[in-house]
Amino acid sequence: MTIFAIGLAAGLLTAIVYVVVAGRAFLRIRTEILAGVDSSGTDAPDYERQGRNFGWKAAGGVVVSTLLLALVSTVGWTWYLLPFLAIGTSVTVIVAFLLDRPSSTDGS
């Protein structure tokens, strides 16, 4: 029961932060679009760098997902991992939102 309470508290906190950060990003983008900010000045090398080695990352994700599915179907305790993996994924998305924020030095 303790692990359930920990997972519930972590999940609720993560969900609240996730919604707040995503909402702020949505409102920022909406404001920029309504203000007519031109986004064509994006840095092309940044986009090219992000795509490098994606095949290895995707293959690693497929292997880990397949391994987790196999473990869940054969070992009962691995069911406890799945909620924490979902919470971890949400935390990772929150960090990505925070890192992707435009800096205050670029004129925003």
N, C-alpha and C positions, 0 to 999 in steps of 0.2 A: 504494500500500500504506500510505503514511503516513496518508492520510485515513481508511482503514479502522481503523487503530490508534487514532487520535484519537476516531473515532466509537464504537469499542468501549469505550474507557476512559470516555468521557463517558456512554455508555449504561449501563454497569455501575454507575458512581457514582450516576447519577440513579435507577436502579432500586433500589439499596440504600436511598438516602434516601427514596424514594417509599414503599417497604414499611414502613420504620421510622415515618415520619410518619403514614401511614394506619393502621398498627397501633396507634400511641399514641392516635389519635383514636377508633378503634374501642373500645379498652379504656376510655377515658374515658367514652364514651357508655354502654358496657355497665355500668360502675360506677355511673353516675348512674341508670340504669334500675333496677338491682338495689337501689340505696339509696332508690328511690322519690322522686327529685327531680322536682318538678312543673315542667314546661316550658311551662305555659300562660301564663306571664308574659312571653312574647316581645313584642318591640316591633313592632307592626304597621306603623308608618311605615317602618321599615327594609326590610320585605318589599316594601312598595309602591315604595320608591325603587329596589330592585334590579330590578324589572320594567320600569322606564322605559326607553324607547328600545331595547327588546329587538329590535323588528322591524328596525331599521337594523343592529344587530349581527349578527343572523341572516342578513340579506340580504348583508352584507359577507362573512360566512363562506362563503355559497354562491357568491358571485362569485369569491372567492379560490380556493376548492376547484375550481371549474370551470376557472379559468385554469391552476391547477397540473396538472390532468388533461390539459388540452389541450397544455401544454408537455411533459409527460412523454411524450405520444404522438407529439410531433413533434421534440423536441430531446433528444438522448441524455444530455447532461450534467445535465439536471434530475433524473435518477434519484438523483444524489448529494444532492439537497436533502431528499428524503423522510425518510431516517433522522434527519437533524438537526431537521427539523420535528417529528417524533415525540418526540425528546428535549426540544425546546423546549416542547411541549405538556405533557410530564410535569413539567418544571420549573415551568410555570405552575400546574399542579394542586398541586404541593408548596407554592408560595407561597400559594395560596388556602387550603390546610390551615393554614398557619402564621398567616395573617391572621384566620382564622375561629376560632382558639383563644379560649376565654373568658379574659378578663383576670383577674388575681389580685385585682383590686380589687372585683369584683362578688360576692364571697362564696364563690367556688369554691375 
